[in-house]
Amino acid sequence: GSIPSELGHLKKLTLLDLSRNQLSGAYIPSEFGYLTQLQLLRLDSISLRGGIPSEMGQLSQLTELSLSKNYLSGTIPSELGN
């Protein structure tokens, strides 16, 4: 399965935990950058592929990001953590 990009339209979402789901080969949707109220994002152990979208740098309220046990590649965007 994949992570629905439509989740990015849930602008008041503060917590999203999709860990340990059967999303093999999924990518992090760039639309997650619209989740500006998001404080916690857990995407552990779902076999994510690709990189971390630079749009994630727009998550100014994010205090916890967990991406362990995935197959991510590339660098961590400099926008993340600003």
N, C-alpha and C positions, 0 to 999 in steps of 0.2 A: 504494500500500500504506500501511499504518499501522505505528506502533511498538506492538508487543504490550504491553499493560499487565502481562501476566504476568511480564515481565522484572523487575518490582518484587519478585517472590518470590525472586529470586536474591540473598539477603541477604549472601553472602560474596563477591560480585562486587567486584573492585577496579578494573577497567578496562573501559570500554565505548566502542567506537568504531564508530559507524554512519555515518560520513561518506561522502558521495558514493554513497549508495544511492538507489534509485528509490522514495522514500517521499513522493512529491508530495502536498502537502496534509495531511501528518501533524501531529499535535499531540504535545507532550511529556506523557506520562502522569503524573498526579499520584502514581501508585504508585512513581515513581522516588524519592520521598522515603523509601521503605523501604530503599533501598540504602545503608545507613549506613556500609559499609566502602569505598564507592566513592571512589577517589582521582583518577581521570581520566575525564572524560566529553566525548566529541567527537561533535557532531551537526552538522557542517559540510555545507553544500551539499546539503541534502535537502528543501528547500522547506517547512520547518516553518511552520506557521500558528499564530495565537493567541498567548497569552502564556506566560510562564515561571511554572509553578505555585509557589505559596508553600511547598508541601511540600518543595521543593528546598532550603529553608533547613535541613532536618534532616541534610543531607549534610556533617557536621562534618569528615570526613576529606578532602573534595574539595580538591585543590590545583590542578587544571587543568579549566577549563570552556571549551569552544569551541563557539560557536553561529553562526559567521560564515556569510554568504551564505544567509540564510533570510528569511522574511517574518514575523518575530515582531512583535507589537504590544504596546502597554501599557508599563508600567514594570517595572523590575527590582525584584523583591520585596525589601523591607528585610531579610527573614529570611536571604537569600542572603549569604554572606560572614561570618556570625556565628561 
